[in-house]
Amino acid sequence: MGAQAQLTGVNWPAIEAESPQIARLSEALQHYRRIAAADGWPVIPAGPTIGPGSPDPRLGALVTRLRATGDLANDGRAFDDYDDALQAAVRRFQVRHGLEPDALVGRATLRALNTSVDQRINQLCTSLAHARKTFDVQRADFILVNIPAFNATLSLSGKPVWTTNVIIGEKDAKTPLFESRIKTVVVNPTWSVPRSIASEELLPKIQNDISFLARGGYDVFDATGLPVDPLTVDWPSLGRHDFPFRLLQRPGPQNELGRIKFLFPNQYGVCMHDTPSKYLFAYSSRAFSHGCIRMENPVDFAAQLLARDNWSKEQLEAQLASGETKSISLAEPLPIVITYLTASVDESGTVFFYRDIYGRNTRPATCGPGSG
């Protein structure tokens, strides 16, 4: 590790006492430094997938590796086969590393197992630095979107009370990092299709089958905002750089924003919203969007937001069922922090590591005072 950054005028112990996540990251960093001082963990040789019923000469190295990070009890027991206890330990490891918990030690799991302790320390240092930049909002009500973890966590009075899975921007349309305040909840939203999506993604579908517009609930408008009959347009003559129309998708089950969206001022045009493509949440890695954040359980989040303004869950459900678009301004906007933590620690002290999906953590990190 490089020399620690000497930040002056900052009372880190006081900050870490007020921010549980920062304190837990700092404790985890110290723990992994102790592992490093004890020579870390062994590298497990490459080979076929380790699974139930398949004896493997690498089991000894696997057991030592899992014990090093507490995924398997350090009780001295020897393992001759890949039994239930060892499978459960591998599942714990997989859950902590954002992997499919199938108890099979394949390529992805082996890669995570063989990531060095120095690399894990670097992840903890980087995440600690990111967390310290946002410690000021971690004393109030806020929602934190952690891009590498593909999740969003609502905290009230500084304590996490609710978490949901999210879909974030693909590598060519990365979700940006910023802070803002959620000011508006839109129920049954329309979707004004960005021109790039309309001309590059939807136009070929329209050219292939004009009924795509009707099936998807799309209306067509000209440059002045006047409605256009799709049947009067020579769609085959249009192209990516010659698309003079605006597409608007009406509310409904097929709407790309789903049943609800959350608006917060930002320079990127990013919002948080529902999605009709719920099947995508079955994937452990979920970088599928054009930059916006899609929530798995947005109605639950909206109910908690609106409850602060004395809306009941029944009122929200009735508004959703009406099919009518309604914008609701929040009396007290909720802070939102979109951050990039490739390591986090939950309230039980379990350390989670996530893949550096955007390749942001390529340089060695340094940690400030109070980091062990």
C-alpha positions in Angstrom: 0.0 0.0 0.0 1.2 3.5 -0.7 1.6 6.2 2.0 -1.6 7.2 3.6 -3.1 10.6 2.7 -2.5 13.1 5.5 -5.8 15.0 5.6 -5.7 17.9 8.1 -8.5 19.5 10.0 -10.7 16.4 9.8 -11.8 14.6 13.0 -12.1 11.1 11.5 -12.8 9.3 14.9 -15.8 11.6 15.4 -17.0 11.1 11.9 -16.7 7.4 12.1 -18.6 7.4 15.4 -21.5 9.1 13.7 -21.4 7.1 10.4 -21.8 3.3 11.1 -20.9 2.4 7.5 -17.6 4.3 7.6 -16.8 2.8 11.0 -17.6 -0.7 9.7 -15.4 -0.2 6.6 -12.6 1.0 8.7 -12.9 -2.1 11.0 -13.0 -4.4 7.9 -9.9 -2.7 6.5 -8.0 -3.4 9.8 -9.2 -7.0 9.7 -8.0 -7.6 6.1 -4.6 -5.9 7.0 -4.3 -8.5 9.8 -5.0 -11.2 7.2 -2.3 -9.8 5.0 0.2 -9.7 7.9 -0.5 -13.4 8.4 0.5 -14.1 4.7 -3.0 -13.8 3.2 -4.5 -16.9 1.6 -3.4 -19.6 -0.8 -4.0 -19.5 -4.6 -6.3 -22.3 -5.7 -5.0 -23.9 -8.9 -7.1 -23.8 -12.0 -9.0 -26.9 -13.0 -12.5 -28.3 -13.6 -15.5 -27.0 -11.7 -15.6 -28.2 -8.1 -19.0 -29.5 -7.3 -20.9 -32.0 -5.1 -19.8 -35.6 -5.6 -16.5 -34.7 -7.4 -13.4 -35.4 -5.3 -10.7 -32.8 -6.0 -7.1 -32.5 -4.8 -7.7 -28.7 -4.4 -10.1 -29.1 -1.5 -7.4 -28.5 1.0 -6.5 -25.1 -0.6 -10.2 -24.3 -0.8 -10.8 -25.0 2.9 -7.8 -22.9 3.9 -9.0 -20.0 1.6 -12.5 -20.0 3.0 -11.3 -20.1 6.6 -9.0 -17.1 6.0 -12.0 -14.9 5.6 -14.4 -16.6 8.0 -16.7 -18.2 5.4 -15.8 -21.6 6.9 -15.4 -22.2 10.6 -11.8 -22.6 11.6 -12.4 -25.7 13.7 -9.5 -27.8 12.4 -11.8 -30.3 10.7 -10.4 -32.0 7.6 -12.5 -32.3 4.5 -12.2 -35.4 2.3 -15.1 -34.5 0.0 -17.2 -31.5 -1.0 -19.9 -32.0 1.6 -22.8 -29.9 2.7 -20.7 -27.7 5.1 -18.2 -26.9 2.5 -20.9 -26.1 -0.1 -22.6 -23.8 2.5 -19.3 -22.0 3.0 -18.9 -21.5 -0.8 -22.4 -20.1 -1.0 -21.6 -17.6 1.7 -18.5 -16.6 -0.2 -20.5 -16.2 -3.4 -23.2 -14.1 -1.8 -20.5 -11.8 -0.3 -19.0 -11.4 -3.8 -22.1 -10.8 -5.8 -21.9 -14.2 -7.5 -24.6 -16.7 -8.2 -24.9 -18.8 -5.0 -24.8 -22.2 -6.7 -22.1 -23.7 -4.5 -20.1 -24.6 -7.7 -16.5 -23.4 -7.8 -16.3 -22.4 -11.5 -14.3 -19.7 -13.3 -16.0 -16.7 -11.7 -15.9 -18.1 -8.2 -12.3 -19.2 -8.6 -11.4 -15.8 -9.8 -12.9 -14.2 -6.8 -11.3 -16.7 -4.4 -7.9 -16.0 -6.0 -8.2 -12.2 -5.8 -5.3 -11.3 -3.5 -5.7 -9.8 -0.1 -3.8 -6.7 -1.3 -6.5 -6.2 -3.9 -9.2 -6.6 -1.3 -7.5 -4.0 0.9 -7.4 -1.6 -2.1 -11.1 -2.1 -2.6 -11.8 -1.4 1.1 -9.5 1.7 1.0 -11.2 3.1 -2.1 -14.7 2.4 -0.7 -13.7 4.1 2.6 -12.6 7.2 0.7 -15.8 7.3 -1.3 -17.9 6.8 1.9 -16.1 9.6 3.6 -17.0 12.0 0.8 -20.7 11.4 1.6 -20.6 11.2 5.4 -22.5 14.4 5.7 -25.7 12.9 4.3 -25.4 9.7 6.3 -26.9 11.3 9.4 -30.3 12.0 7.9 -32.9 10.4 5.7 -31.5 9.5 2.3 -31.3 6.8 -0.3 -27.9 5.5 -1.5 -27.5 3.8 -4.8 -24.4 1.7 -4.9 -23.6 1.0 -8.6 -21.2 -2.0 -8.2 -23.6 -3.7 -5.8 -26.6 -3.2 -8.1 -28.7 -2.0 -5.1 -30.3 1.0 -3.4 -30.7 1.4 0.3 -33.1 3.7 2.1 -31.8 5.0 5.4 -33.9 6.9 8.0 -32.2 8.7 10.8 -29.0 7.3 9.5 -30.1 3.6 9.8 -30.8 1.4 6.8 -34.5 0.3 6.7 -35.1 -0.9 3.2 -33.1 -2.2 0.2 -34.0 -3.1 -3.4 -32.1 -4.4 -6.4 -31.5 -2.0 -9.2 -30.4 -2.0 -12.8 -27.7 0.5 -13.8 -26.2 1.9 -17.0 -24.3 -0.4 -19.3 -20.6 0.2 -19.9 -21.3 2.5 -22.9 -23.9 4.5 -21.0 -22.6 4.5 -17.4 -24.8 5.8 -14.6 -23.0 9.0 -13.3 -22.0 9.6 -9.7 -23.6 12.6 -8.0 -25.8 13.7 -5.2 -29.2 15.4 -5.5 -32.7 15.4 -3.9 -35.7 13.5 -5.0 -38.4 16.2 -5.4 -41.1 14.6 -7.5 -42.9 11.2 -7.7 -44.7 10.6 -11.0 -47.3 7.9 -11.0 -48.3 6.3 -14.4 -45.6 8.3 -16.3 -45.4 8.9 -20.0 -42.0 8.4 -21.7 -40.6 11.0 -24.0 -38.2 8.8 -26.0 -34.7 10.3 -26.3 -33.9 11.0 -30.0 -31.0 8.7 -30.0 -33.1 5.7 -28.8 -35.9 6.6 -31.1 -33.7 6.8 -34.2 -31.2 4.0 -33.4 -33.3 1.4 -31.5 -37.0 2.0 -32.2 -36.9 3.1 -35.9 -35.7 -0.3 -37.2 -38.5 -2.0 -35.3 -41.1 0.4 -36.8 -39.6 -0.1 -40.3 -39.9 -3.9 -39.7 -43.5 -3.7 -38.5 -45.5 -0.5 -38.3 -47.8 -2.1 -35.7 -44.9 -1.8 -33.2 -46.1 1.7 -32.5 -49.7 0.8 -31.6 -48.7 -2.3 -29.6 -46.2 -0.3 -27.6 -48.6 2.6 -27.0 -46.4 5.2 -28.9 -47.7 8.5 -30.3 -45.8 10.4 -33.0 -45.3 14.1 -33.1 -43.6 16.5 -35.5 -40.9 19.0 -34.6 -43.6 21.6 -33.7 -45.4 19.2 -31.3 -48.3 18.4 -33.6 -49.5 14.8 -33.7 -48.7 12.8 -36.8 -50.6 9.8 -38.2 -47.9 7.0 -38.3 -49.6 5.6 -41.5 -48.8 8.8 -43.4 -45.0 8.5 -42.7 -42.6 7.0 -45.2 -40.7 5.1 -42.4 -38.3 3.2 -44.8 -36.9 6.5 -46.0 -35.8 7.6 -42.5 -32.5 6.9 -41.0 -30.4 7.5 -37.9 -29.4 11.0 -38.9 -32.8 11.8 -40.6 -35.5 11.3 -37.9 -37.7 14.5 -37.7 -40.2 13.1 -35.2 -40.7 12.8 -31.5 -42.1 9.6 -29.9 -44.1 9.6 -26.7 -45.1 6.4 -25.0 -48.4 6.5 -23.1 -48.8 5.2 -19.6 -49.5 1.5 -19.3 -48.0 -1.9 -18.5 -45.7 -1.7 -21.5 -44.3 1.7 -20.7 -40.5 1.6 -20.4 -40.6 3.6 -17.2 -43.1 1.2 -15.7 -45.7 2.5 -13.3 -43.7 5.1 -11.4 -40.7 7.3 -11.6 -38.7 9.5 -9.3 -37.3 12.9 -10.4 -34.3 14.7 -9.0 -32.4 17.7 -10.5 -29.2 16.7 -12.3 -27.3 17.6 -15.5 -27.4 14.1 -16.9 -31.1 13.5 -17.4 -31.0 10.6 -15.1 -34.0 9.5 -13.1 -35.0 6.4 -11.1 -38.0 4.4 -12.3 -39.9 1.1 -12.5 -39.5 -1.2 -15.5 -41.7 -3.8 -17.3 -38.6 -6.0 -17.8 -38.6 -7.6 -14.4 -36.9 -10.7 -15.6 -33.6 -8.8 -15.8 -33.4 -8.7 -12.0 -32.7 -12.5 -12.1 -29.2 -11.7 -13.3 -26.5 -11.1 -10.7 -24.8 -8.5 -12.9 -27.4 -5.9 -14.0 -25.8 -3.2 -16.2 -28.5 -3.0 -18.8 -29.9 0.6 -18.9 -29.1 3.7 -20.9 -27.9 5.4 -17.6 -31.1 5.7 -15.6 -31.7 3.6 -12.5 -34.4 0.9 -12.7 -35.8 -0.3 -9.4 -37.1 -3.8 -8.7 -39.6 -2.6 -6.0 -40.4 1.1 -6.8 -43.9 1.0 -5.5 -42.6 0.1 -2.0 -40.1 2.9 -2.2 -42.8 5.4 -3.3 -45.1 4.3 -0.5 -42.3 5.1 2.1 -41.5 8.4 0.4 -45.2 9.5 0.2 -45.9 8.3 3.8 -43.8 11.3 4.9 -46.4 13.5 3.2 -49.3 11.5 4.8 -50.2 9.4 1.8 -51.5 6.0 2.6 -50.5 2.9 0.6 -54.1 2.6 -0.4 -54.1 6.1 -1.9 -51.0 5.3 -3.9 -52.5 2.0 -5.1 -55.7 3.8 -6.1 -53.7 6.4 -8.1 -51.8 3.6 -9.8 -55.0 1.8 -10.7 -56.5 4.9 -12.2 -54.0 4.8 -15.1 -53.8 8.6 -15.0 -50.5 10.4 -14.9 -50.0 12.4 -11.7 -46.9 14.3 -10.5 -46.6 14.6 -6.7 -44.2 17.1 -5.3 -42.6 16.1 -2.0 -43.0 18.5 0.9 -39.5 17.4 2.0 -37.2 16.3 -0.8 -35.2 13.1 0.0 -31.4 13.2 -0.6 -30.1 10.7 -3.1 -26.5 9.7 -3.3 -25.3 7.7 -6.3 -21.9 6.2 -5.4 -19.4 3.6 -6.3 -18.4 1.3 -3.4 -16.8 -2.0 -4.5 -16.8 -3.0 -0.8 -19.4 -2.6 1.9 -20.1 -4.0 5.4 -23.6 -4.7 6.7 -24.8 -4.3 10.3 -23.7 -7.9 11.2 -20.2 -7.1 10.2 -20.3 -9.2 7.0 -18.0 -7.8 4.3 -19.2 -7.7 0.7 -17.0 -7.2 -2.4 -18.3 -6.3 -5.8 -16.8 -6.3 -9.3 -15.4 -3.0 -10.5 -18.0 -3.0 -13.3 -17.0 0.4 -14.7 -13.2 0.0 -14.2 -13.0 3.0 -12.0 -10.7 1.6 -9.3 -7.6 1.0 -11.4 -5.1 2.9 -9.3 -3.9 2.0 -5.8 -6.0 3.7 -3.1 -4.8 5.5 0.0 -6.7 5.8 3.3 -6.8 8.7 5.7 -6.0 8.6 9.4 -8.0 6.3 11.6 -8.1 3.6 9.0 -6.1 1.0 10.9 
